[in-house]
Amino acid sequence: MRAGTLRHKIVLQEQTDTSDGMGSFTVAWADVYSCRASIWTLNARERLDTMKLEVSADHRIRIRHPKATLEVTEKHRVKWLDPVTGTTKYFNIISIINPDRRNNMLEMIVNEAT
């Protein structure tokens, strides 16, 4: 994998339950792995629902395999600071592919979290 194609910085996060001090828990996301990635938009959809336009898109994200440091699963999510708009975007992981089966890279199919 050529390093020049990994031009985006992403963070993988996992869901944690944080005590709110009153006996219940609040869902929070903790950063667990930061790396460089390639991001491609696969398709986008627009939907008009109750007079509100909703836009969603599916993406493919490629990273170097984290080896033994982390087992990436669909329970994780991806955090990405979009350099064009300056906004932080979050992606839910739909599937994870190890394309060459040699643990060199991972490809994730993700969709934007709403």
N, C-alpha and C positions, 0 to 999 in steps of 0.2 A: 504494500500500500504506500503510495507516494504521500509524503508529509505535506506537500503543497496543497493537496485537496482538502486537508483538514483545517479549514480556515475559520471555523466557528468554535467558540468556547461554550461548552454546556456543563451542566451539573446534574447528576442523577440524585434523586431524592427518594427517601422512603418514609412511609407514614408512621408516625409515632403517636401514642396516646399520652397526653400531658394532663396531670392532675390539676383541677382548677381550685383545689383547696376546700371544696365543699362536698366532696364525696363522689363527684362525677368526673368525667374525663373530656378533654377537648382534643380534637384531631389537629395535629400539627405535622409539618413536613420538615425532615432533617436532611441536610446535605450529607451524602455519603461518598461521592466520587466526582471529581472534576476532571475533564479531559477535553481534547480537541475533537471536532467532528465535522463531517460533511452533511449538509441538509439539502434535500430535494423536495419540492412540492410535487405530489403525485396527482392529486385532483382537488378541486374546490367545489363547494356547493353553496347556493344561496337559497334561503327559504323565508317566505313572508309569513309570519305567524303572529296573529293578533296585532297587526299593524306595526310590527317590529321586524326589521330585516336581520336575519341571523345568517352569518357566514361561517362555514366550517371548512377545514381543509385537512387532507391526509398528507403525511410527509414520510419520507424515508430518511433515517439518520444512520450514518455509518461511523463507527468508532473503532479504535484499536481494542482488541480483547483485553479486559482488565486482569486476565490471568487469575491468580489465586486471591487477589485482593477483594473481589466482589463477585457474587453470583447474581447477575442481572436477571430480574424476573418481571412479569407483567404487573407486579405490585408496586414497582418503582414508577416514578414519573420523571420527565425531563424538564429542566428549567433552562431557558435560553434568553439572553438579552439580544433582541433584534437590533443589529447595528444601523439599519436604515431608519426605523421609526423610533429607536431608543426606548422601546417598551419591553418589559419582561413577558415572555410567553411560556406557558406550561403545556406539556404534551402528555397525554395518557398513552402508555405503551400497549399496543394491540397484540403484536407478535414480535418474537426475537428469532433471528436466523443467524446461524454460524455457517456462512456460505461455503467455505473451503474445508470445514471440519478439522482444521489444524489449529484452531484457537488463535488465529492471527487477527481477525476482525469480527465485529458483530454488526448486523444490520437490524434496525428496529423499524417496524411500521408503527407510526404513531398518529394520533389525531389531536387537534387542539382542544385543550380542556376549556370548558366554559365557566 
